[in-house]
Amino acid sequence: MRNWRDRLPEELDFMRAGRLPQKSSNESMTGKVCLITGATSGVGYVTALRLAEAGAEIVFIARSKEKAEQLSRELQELTGTPPVYYLADFTDLEQVRKTAHAILGEHPKIDVLINNAGVHMTTRQLTTEGHETAFCVNHLASFTMTVLLLKRMVDSAPSRILQVNSEGHRFNGLRLDDLNWERRPYRGLKGYGASKTAQLMTVWELNELLSGSGVSINAVHPGAVKSNIGHNNGWMYNAYSKGLIQPLLKKTEISGEAIYYLASSKEMDHVSGKFFNLTNEEIPAKHARDRKLGKELFQKTKVLTGLENQKYYEI
Ligand SMILES: NC(=O)c1ccc[n+]([C@@H]2O[C@H](COP(=O)([O-])OP(=O)(O)OC[C@H]3O[C@@H](n4cnc5c(N)ncnc54)[C@H](OP(=O)(O)O)[C@@H]3O)[C@@H](O)[C@H]2O)c1
């Protein structure tokens, strides 16, 4: 007999997917080059350690040299080999573009790209290029990195792209006529929702573009876990987060295991264009499945990132 969770409307599919047992992988990652953004903290940090432990060659991008050096030491201690890292602040798309080109010059093969760096802003702050910060870091930067590395991912096929997304996409907030929140008051959760919706919509478009290339692209909600997200929002937010939110959250290790599964498991070999709640596929919010809007957003994002004339790849 089907229980009540199987009969939930699709808007509540996250309740069903969130209760399913998690899958795991023991595949070796020896010889695989894994590029990960935002590896200096939280979800990205445990993911980098998990992949390195399984033999992967880690390349990471960080904004803080001090944190990058610390992570390098830890990875070297774990594996005996120092990782390669690049410094880039994702609020500056020129730095993202330069880093992507540097990576192209130095890494002939990338097996897994994990776009994980992300922020949650409680106030509207514009980057020096004039983008709302969460939209820039969570969507524009991951779009830029992915599109510039796309041909390399195709040349490295079979390869995988993972967008570390969020159930937060359900907060929505995406308005094509107001990506910068000039026409309405900024709300942190809506701003986060807009950026994660945009990042998710890009998955469907790139999945279509990559069809037959041997490159998969999927999105993952990495669980509700204890990380440093939001800690840039001042002492009041931090006190609220530490006192009320963090006690309800799980350990980041569940995120690392889930991303490891998605990055390595043979079961994921031909799976692309999906949204996962940890390791279980889930139906994303309806607004994020609006392909007409997604295509318009894709075109707009190309312009905003200076990639309107970018040739993606040829199979
Ligand atoms: N934690 C959760 O419950 C949760 C739930 C759903 C989705 N997520 C997603 O998981 C991903 C990782 O977040 P987290 O929870 O692990 O948060 P976190 O602990 O704050 O880690 C975020 C990472 O992104 C980096 N980053 C932030 N702003 C950056 C910028 N301007 N330029 C370059 N790198 C930047 C951070 O660098 P620093 O170390 O220098 O700060 C850090 O390495 C995000 O995409 C987030 O939206 C998290």
Ligand as a Chemical Component Dictionary entry (heavy atoms), coordinates in Angstrom:
data_LIG
# 
_chem_comp.id                   LIG 
_chem_comp.type                 NON-POLYMER 
_chem_comp.pdbx_formal_charge   0 
_chem_comp.three_letter_code    LIG 
# 
loop_
_chem_comp_atom.comp_id 
_chem_comp_atom.atom_id 
_chem_comp_atom.alt_atom_id 
_chem_comp_atom.type_symbol 
_chem_comp_atom.charge 
_chem_comp_atom.model_Cartn_x 
_chem_comp_atom.model_Cartn_y 
_chem_comp_atom.model_Cartn_z 
_chem_comp_atom.pdbx_ordinal 
LIG N1  N1  N 0  24.873 24.476 4.428  1  
LIG C1  C1  C 0  23.686 24.119 3.962  2  
LIG O1  O1  O 0  22.811 23.676 4.719  3  
LIG C2  C2  C 0  23.389 24.227 2.504  4  
LIG C3  C3  C 0  22.103 23.866 2.072  5  
LIG C4  C4  C 0  21.825 23.960 0.714  6  
LIG C5  C5  C 0  22.783 24.372 -0.188 7  
LIG N2  N2  N 1  24.021 24.740 0.268  8  
LIG C6  C6  C 0  25.006 25.175 -0.737 9  
LIG O2  O2  O 0  26.239 24.544 -0.492 10 
LIG C7  C7  C 0  27.294 25.329 -1.050 11 
LIG C8  C8  C 0  28.415 25.447 -0.033 12 
LIG O3  O3  O 0  27.953 26.214 1.054  13 
LIG P1  P1  P 0  28.333 25.864 2.576  14 
LIG O4  O4  O 0  27.039 25.636 3.287  15 
LIG O5  O5  O -1 29.388 24.873 2.650  16 
LIG O6  O6  O 0  28.831 27.324 3.057  17 
LIG P2  P2  P 0  30.273 27.817 3.545  18 
LIG O7  O7  O 0  30.743 26.979 4.686  19 
LIG O8  O8  O 0  30.092 29.273 3.797  20 
LIG O9  O9  O 0  31.205 27.583 2.278  21 
LIG C9  C9  C 0  31.068 28.379 1.137  22 
LIG C10 C10 C 0  32.323 28.287 0.296  23 
LIG O10 O10 O 0  32.181 29.213 -0.802 24 
LIG C11 C11 C 0  33.285 30.120 -0.771 25 
LIG N3  N3  N 0  32.886 31.456 -1.230 26 
LIG C12 C12 C 0  31.939 32.261 -0.711 27 
LIG N4  N4  N 0  31.947 33.450 -1.333 28 
LIG C13 C13 C 0  32.923 33.387 -2.266 29 
LIG C14 C14 C 0  33.436 34.312 -3.202 30 
LIG N5  N5  N 0  32.965 35.569 -3.280 31 
LIG N6  N6  N 0  34.448 33.931 -3.995 32 
LIG C15 C15 C 0  34.975 32.682 -3.918 33 
LIG N7  N7  N 0  34.539 31.775 -3.034 34 
LIG C16 C16 C 0  33.532 32.126 -2.208 35 
LIG C17 C17 C 0  33.700 30.177 0.683  36 
LIG O11 O11 O 0  35.011 30.701 0.825  37 
LIG P3  P3  P 0  35.565 31.133 2.282  38 
LIG O12 O12 O 0  35.976 29.859 2.977  39 
LIG O13 O13 O 0  36.702 32.028 1.961  40 
LIG O14 O14 O 0  34.442 31.822 2.994  41 
LIG C18 C18 C 0  33.562 28.720 1.069  42 
LIG O15 O15 O 0  34.680 27.987 0.647  43 
LIG C19 C19 C 0  26.666 26.678 -1.428 44 
LIG O16 O16 O 0  26.465 26.719 -2.820 45 
LIG C20 C20 C 0  25.346 26.647 -0.698 46 
LIG O17 O17 O 0  24.372 27.445 -1.328 47 
LIG C21 C21 C 0  24.358 24.667 1.584  48 
# 
loop_
_chem_comp_bond.comp_id 
_chem_comp_bond.atom_id_1 
_chem_comp_bond.atom_id_2 
_chem_comp_bond.value_order 
_chem_comp_bond.pdbx_ordinal 
LIG N1  C1  SING 1  
LIG C1  O1  DOUB 2  
LIG C1  C2  SING 3  
LIG C2  C3  SING 4  
LIG C2  C21 DOUB 5  
LIG C3  C4  DOUB 6  
LIG C4  C5  SING 7  
LIG C5  N2  DOUB 8  
LIG N2  C6  SING 9  
LIG N2  C21 SING 10 
LIG C6  O2  SING 11 
LIG C6  C20 SING 12 
LIG O2  C7  SING 13 
LIG C7  C8  SING 14 
LIG C7  C19 SING 15 
LIG C8  O3  SING 16 
LIG O3  P1  SING 17 
LIG P1  O4  DOUB 18 
LIG P1  O5  SING 19 
LIG P1  O6  SING 20 
LIG O6  P2  SING 21 
LIG P2  O7  DOUB 22 
LIG P2  O8  SING 23 
LIG P2  O9  SING 24 
LIG O9  C9  SING 25 
LIG C9  C10 SING 26 
LIG C10 O10 SING 27 
LIG C10 C18 SING 28 
LIG O10 C11 SING 29 
LIG C11 N3  SING 30 
LIG C11 C17 SING 31 
LIG N3  C12 SING 32 
LIG N3  C16 SING 33 
LIG C12 N4  DOUB 34 
LIG N4  C13 SING 35 
LIG C13 C14 SING 36 
LIG C13 C16 DOUB 37 
LIG C14 N5  SING 38 
LIG C14 N6  DOUB 39 
LIG N6  C15 SING 40 
LIG C15 N7  DOUB 41 
LIG N7  C16 SING 42 
LIG C17 O11 SING 43 
LIG C17 C18 SING 44 
LIG O11 P3  SING 45 
LIG P3  O12 DOUB 46 
LIG P3  O13 SING 47 
LIG P3  O14 SING 48 
LIG C18 O15 SING 49 
LIG C19 O16 SING 50 
LIG C19 C20 SING 51 
LIG C20 O17 SING 52 
# 
